[in-house]
């Protein structure tokens, strides 16, 4: 094992597995079956962009005691061999006749007695990253063992970050902050938004991102129509508000925050909206404590906007952050997850500025016992102007 | 509808839906349920990097006749509203009590009679991108309607590209080729591989990629240990063979090819391996015709290496290419998919150069009635040297 390839020391992973196994015991789960990239990276340290290829399934089995077992395509043997895992079983994938199902069934049958229960994340925000037909064959083959939902088991462990994880996210936020500081260099009136998006990605890489998994944004007078669109060819115009939002990746961890810029002098509406978003965030930062619920944060952010005489936007006003761009909990009116110290979260209030137009502000924090600690350097109170 | 936001004219999507509906009729499927990003982009033109957030499921229902219905989180209404679809139904996601399940069940119940069959891709290379528990609730709710595997139905349509799609992939290949030509500018001996990966991504963006979804590679004497690892901090050394492989994205379409470079003068082994890979590819390009099977291509590439006295690597030696980094078919000994004109494919022979070391060569082609047309500009026969 080449320790230099590990993003964290093995002890970090052992602590995660111990926490998962405690959760499994509470739920009477005899093993966990993990198929999602984030869950596999979280438990093993196996980091690759090869997930972009949907061709092959990958599996990790966490037994009730002892270390995880990787059941993976042979193309990953070299890289998985450089993680802390020692039990790595491979097959030549893709195999249209048996794409790892027999090998996985054997591993699960070893770990779980015939009357046992296998935990699988199958709830909100969880995906089964293997063909459904193969899962159904696996389930039939393993009967009378039963599969049970392990979403909460994974989420309660993953949502509280270690200091080592927080350091990774803080490093990513610092990279993004340096890239945001360079936006005035390339976001001039007349430049197509697609070019601005490209230059922003280049700035993120130049400042130290390993890769850029997410960039979105928008531009328009007093705001933008949505926040998930790729850039089009239209040039930035004087009077636009430009927003850029990024999930840049450093050592497998995401940052996720945005910044707004006025292209030329800002309108009163745009300046007021930005200040409102900034102060609603300040109010919320002051009120955040472990024990409040995710839905309370939605209310704090919305109320902060209403109290300043503006209209809050709907939807999710922030979320967890870590090994994926977004994690639970969700700051919606419906999410009753209690916040806990060690959670890394985004605060993302939305303000409606005109019919079909909005502005969004976003910061990243880690919640401490005493309140939030900012991971993204705080945005300026006043909407910054890019002089044209 | 703002036509300018469409990557293709609506007619392109209508032709795809007609082809899918013909396949559905053959399989007696009354509707298709699509949840995967690639399938949703393919049928609607909905292009976003927001898939990076696993929080919300997205659905498209293709009925046996008529246009598709989008059942999506409201955050996507604006962007989906700029595609060719007109029936767009939204809910406020994520909703822990009902995350679109009722809305989707209603849409499917409208499209499919109680005795009907709903097609869902559930086979090799297909993933269900919604929580499994929600799918099981949906299935129960829609009974006695049955779900049937629609993997082949989607694959037979998606695998044959239109000229408009081929143009997109060709444009992506040209971007990557320009970036590969710049590698000698930044891949000098002494530079950490992580910096080379970063500069390569910057070059891809500078040359016109919308974003870079995949970069992998490796470096070592006479070859590398695997082809899926992220870069480490180790510096390039004189005598290394450096390989860079990319899936850069232009208008939602991928290229996927690699290039090898000798850092300083190449060893005889490295030069011979490169020439062998190049000639094995030439032989295969000369032999490729519609009607041969995917497994035949594996044999052609392997034999071309053996005939030159070197050892072919195992695994998949190429694959389909399009709206994901890799698509079916797979050039393995087990894949019996017949090749057809219009397929865009990669040829990816592997040569073992030493214990635990290999070299990989890759080109992208479109198969025509008369044989292959290169989409990636052909690699040089001789391993290029980066002078140090």
Interface residues (C-beta under 8 A of the other chain):
Chain A: X4 X5 X36 X38 X47 X48 X49 X50 X52 X53 X54 X55 X74 X75 X76 X77 X78 X79 X92 X94 X95 X96 X97 X99 X120 X122 X123 X124 X125 X126 X127 X128 X129 X130 X131 X132 X133 X135 X149 X151 X194 X197 X198 X201 X202 X205 X206 X209 X210 X211 X212 X213 X214 X215 X216 X225 X226 X227 X228 X229 X230 X231 X232 X233 X247 X314 X315 X316 X319 X324 X325 X326 X328 X330 X332 X334 X335 X356
Chain B: X4 X5 X36 X38 X47 X48 X49 X50 X52 X53 X54 X55 X74 X75 X76 X77 X78 X79 X92 X94 X95 X96 X97 X99 X120 X122 X123 X124 X125 X126 X127 X128 X129 X130 X131 X132 X133 X135 X149 X151 X194 X197 X198 X201 X202 X205 X206 X209 X210 X211 X212 X213 X214 X215 X216 X225 X226 X227 X228 X229 X230 X231 X232 X233 X247 X314 X315 X316 X319 X324 X325 X326 X328 X330 X332 X334 X335 X356
